């Protein structure tokens, strides 16, 4: 008798088989059981348990003249602290100014082994209106809400491909499934009217028609530290920004710091952070080499910064309907539309970037970072929440505290508590 595929086994059978094969202990199985959540098994295949990631809020952010509190989901101790610190540094009457010129998701119908590219392009160009009609007939309700397929673009990609690109205003939704359905309908129409080989029909996560920009102007004196004056800090930030524009090795880490904040907001708002990541890094390479996404420069006594990102985020649909916290998070951030969400997200990225650069060119990134990491280190060796402050206190004097030192600190704390 053929063995039942793993994904078809009942939950208990899958869990027990995994426990047997990987020698999971009773305590480990208890942890898995304690984190199991009803409904999550319907979201993914081979569900085992729910892996929780902490959520906090970034404060001190002023965006387009209003104070905003932004929920962020991350496991990295310094991310929310950096976003809040960056927001504090950028405080002014208007704070961070954001803008979204348009919001369209692109879909592709890819034709392969195109021999008569001139003839195919001519036919597609001549039938643009008909192709738009076919595309918009797929979801007529989208037109009723002011959305729909806005335009087409034809590209030849050597050596033998053509891409028919559709740009779709998906309203407040993320729009992935919607765009894929539209692309497949247009692909069917092409196959009925042309002799072409349709390789695939799918959206692109390179959202160049959904760019969000954050800009800021901050007096240089707001950037001063205890040991470095504001003008010097501002100049060092600009130097670091220029270096990241020229060296891809630095640019990757520069942009990773930005994405620390971006991803945490995107995840908290039930959107696809993986799509955002891939699109952002493609955008960083748009000029032929990988460069920094943000730039900083000085005008008089003011430090200016700018960050532009492709951010095709949705306010409704997708995971926003699955996770109840998304609605709460939208309310906390006072986000009421996809454009609002795009603006808040790119603003957090710019604040995150400033905080990281300021720390990097003054006290060094480890000064503040390691203080926050000490809590994680204490927890990793088994400290209870009540023991964490005492363990952290014993580790603060160490330059680079190790796991062994953390265990010793925890043992000392527990020994001291026994004597009380």
N, C-alpha and C positions, 0 to 999 in steps of 0.2 A: 504494500500500500504506500502510495506517495506521501511524503511528509507534508503537513500543512504549512504553507508559507508563513513566515513570521508575522507579516502584517495582518493575516487573517485570524491569528490566534486571539482569544479573549484577553482582556487586560491582565487578569490574574495569571494566565498561562505564560504570557510574554514576560511578565515580571519574574515569575518563578524560574523560567528558563534562563533568563539573564543572570539571576542570582546564582543558579547552579553553575553556569558556564564561567562566571567571573568571580565566584567565591565571595559573594557579598555577605557581610555579617548581619546579624539580627539588628544591631544598632543602625547600620547603613540602610537596611530595608525600612526601619522605622522612620528615618529621616525622609526617605523617598515618599512614604505614605503620608507623612505630616504635611508635605508640600503639594500633595495631589489636589487638584482643584476641578470641581465639576465643570464641564463644558469645554475645558482645554483639550480634551481628547478629540474633540470634533475639529480642532483647528489644524492639527498636524498628524502625520502618520506615525505609527509606532510610539504613541504617547507613553511616557514613563512617569514624569512628575513635572512640577512647575518650578522653574529656576527664577528666583526673584532677584531683581536689581533695585537698589535704593532710589527713591525719588526725593528730591529736595527742591528748594526754590532759590533762584537768583534774585537779589534785591538791589536797590540803589540805581536801577536802570530808568532813565528818562528817555522816552522814544517819541519823537514828533510832538514834544511839548507835554506829554503826560507820563506820570509815574507808572511803571509796569513791574509787576512781579511775575517771574517766568518759571514755571515748573520745568525741572530737568531730571532726566533719568540716567544715572551713570554709576559705575563702580569705582571711578577714579577719585580719590579724596580731594584733590586740589581744583577740580574743574569748576564747581559751583562757587568756591571761594574766589577763584580768579575772575569769573564773570561778574560777581558782585563787586570785587575790587575795581575791575575795569569800568563798571558802571559808575562807581563813586568818582573815579578820576575824570570821567567824561560829563560830570554834572554841569549843566548850564540851563538857560531858560528853555531851550528846545531840546537839548541833549543830543541824542543820535537822530539824524534825519534819514528816513528811509523812503524808497520809491520803488514802484513796480510798474514798468512801462506797459507790459502786456503779459498775459498768462495763457499760453497755448502749449499743448502737448503734441509732440510730433510722432507720427506713425510712418512706417516704411513698408512699401511693397517692393521687394527686391527681385529683379529679373536677372537671370544668369545666362551666360553664353549667348549674349546678344550680338548677332552678326550685323544686322541692319540698324545700327543705332541712330543714324540720321532719320530713317523712315519711322522708326518707333517713336523717337522724340517728336517728330512732326505730327504724328497721329495723336499722341498724348496732348500736345499743345493745342491742336485743333479741337479736341474734345474735352477741354478743361471744364466747361460749364456742365456737360453731361456727367462727368466724373464727380463733380461737386454735388450734383443732384442725387446721384446714386449713393454717395457717402452720407449725405444728410438725411436720406430716406431711412437709414438704418435706425436712427434714434430721433424721430420727429419731435419728441418731447423736449429734446435738448434745444432745438430751435425756439420752441415756445418759451424757454427760460433765458433766451438771449444768447445761447451758445451756438455751437455747430462748427462744421469744417470751414475754416476761413480762407485757406489758400492751398495751392499745390506747388511743388517744386520738382524739377527733373534734374537728376545728376548722373553723370557717367563716371564710373569708378573702374579704372583700368585693372586687369586687362579686358574684362568682358562683362561687367555688371552694369546695370542701371538701377537707380533707386527713385521710385516715385514717392515723394515725401508729402504727407498730409499734415496740415497744422490745424489742430482742433481746440477750440475754446470749450473746455469741459465743465464750465461753470464752477461750482464749489467743490466738486469731487476730485479725487486723485486721478481718476480717469483711465487707468491702465486697461481694464477689461473693456471699457467703452471704446477706446481707441483700437484695441486689437480686433474687436468685432467689426468696426468700420473698415479697417484695413482688409480683413478677410472678405468682406462684401465687395469691395472695389476690386480685389484680386480676382474674384469669381467673374466679375463683369469683364475684366481684361481678357481672361482666358476664353470667354465666349465671343469676343470680338477681335482678338488678335492671336497670332501664332507665337506665343511667348512661353518661356519656362519660368514660372513663378517659383522662386526658391523659398521665400518665406514672407510672412505678413505679420508685423509686430511693431509695437511702440519702440521709441528710442528714449533712453534715460538721459541722453545728453540734451538737456532742456534749454537750448539757446534762445528759445522764444518765451522763456519764463525766468527772466533775469531779475534778481532783487538786489538793490544797492543800498548800502549804509554809508553815510558820510558824517564826519564830525569835525568840529573846530574847538580846540581846548587851549586856554592860556598856558604857556609853558611853565609858569610858576606853580600850577596845580600838580606838576609831575615831580616836584622836588622830593627827595628822600632825606633822611636824617644826615646823610653824609655827602650827598651830591645835589647841586642846585638844579632848578628846573630846566634852565637853558641847556645845560650839559646833558641832562637826561634826554631831552627832546632831540638833540643832535645825535646822540648815540642810538636812539630809536630809529631815526632816519637812516643812519649808517647801516644798522641791522636790516632795515627794510630794503635798502639798495643792494646789500650783499645777497639777500634771498632772491632778488630779481635776477642775479647773475650766476648763482651757484645752485644747481638742482639738488645737491646733497643737503644744503641748508634749507632750500625751498620746501622740500618734503616735510621736514620737521616743523618749519614755520607754518605750513598749511595744516599739519596734523594738529597743532595747537588751536587753530581756528575751528577745525572740525570737532575737537573735543566739545566745544560749546554747541555747535550746529547739530551734531548727532544726538546730544542729550536732549535738546528741545524737540527734534524731529521724533525721537522715540517716545517722549512724554505725550506728544500730540497724535500718536497712533499712525504715523506715516512711515514710509519705507526709507530708513536711513542708509541702506545699502545703495539704493538708487541715487540718493543725494551724494553719497561719497564718490561713486564712480563718475557721476556727472561733473562734480566739482574738480576732480583731478584731471578729467579730460579738458575742462575749461582752462586749467592752469597750463595746459600744453598747447593751447590754441595758436600760439605764435611760432610753433615748431620746436620749442624746447620747454621743459618743465620749469615754471616760474612761480613766484609767490602770488597768492590771490589778492592780498591787500597791498596798499602802498601808503607810506607816511612821508610827509614833507613839511617844511617850515615856511610860513609866510609871516614876516615881521616877528611879533611876539606870540604867535599862535602855531600850535602843532595841528596839522590837518591830516585826516586819515580817510581812506575810502576802501570799501570792500564790495565787490560784485560777485554774485554766485548764481548759477542756474538752480532754481528752487521750485520745482513743480509740485508744490504741496497742496494737499486737499483738506478742506474743512469738514467734509462729510464723506461717507462711503468707506470701503475697505475696513481696516482695523479700527477706525473710529467708532464703528457700530458694535464692535466686539468687546472692547475694554471699557467698562463704565468710567474709569478714571479719566479717560480722554475728555469727556464732557465737563467733568469737574476742572480739569486742567485748562480747558478753553475758558471757563468762567474766571479762574484765578488770573489768567493772563489778559482777560478782557478781549479775547480774540473772537470776532464775530464773522469772519470771512477768510477765504483762502489768502487773499492779499494781505490781510492783517497778519496772518500767521507767517507769511513770507517775510514781511517787514520785521516782525519781532525776532524771527530766527536769524536773519542776517545781522541785526543789531547786536544780538548776543555774540555772534562770531567776531564782530569788530571789537567789542569790549574784551572778549577773551584774548584776542590778539594783542591788544595794548597792554593788558596786565602781564602777559607772558613776556613781551619784549622789554617792558620796564624792569621786571625782575631780572631778566637775563643780562641786561647791560648795566645793572647796578650791583645788587647784593649777590647775584647768581641765582639760578633757578632752584637750586637745592635748598637754599635758606628757608624759604616758606614751604616748599614742597615736602621736605623731610619732616617738618613739624606735623604736617597732616598725615604723613605716612606712618608715623609712630603709632597712631591709633589702630591702623590696619595691622601693623606688626604685632601689637599687643593682642588683638583679637585672634590673629592667626595662630598664636601659641596657646590659645585656650582661655585667655582672660575673660571674665564675665564683664558685662557693662559696668558693674560697680567697681571692678578691679582696674579697669582701663586707666583712669586718671592717675592712680598711684604707679602703675607700671610705666606709663608715659613719663611721669616725673622722674623716675629712676633712669630712663633711657636718654633724657634730654642732654645729658653731659657727654654722650658718645658721639663721635664724629660721623661714623657710619655704623649704626647699631645692627647687629646680626641677629639671626634667629636664636642662636645660643645665648646671647646676651639678654634677649627678650625673655627666654625661658628662665634664666637666672633671676631676672628682675621679678618675674611673676612668682617664682618660688620664695623670693625674699619678702614680697608683699604678703603672701599667704602665711609665711612664718610669723611675720609681724602681727598679722591679724589674730593668729592663734594665741599670742601672748597677751592680747588685750582682754 
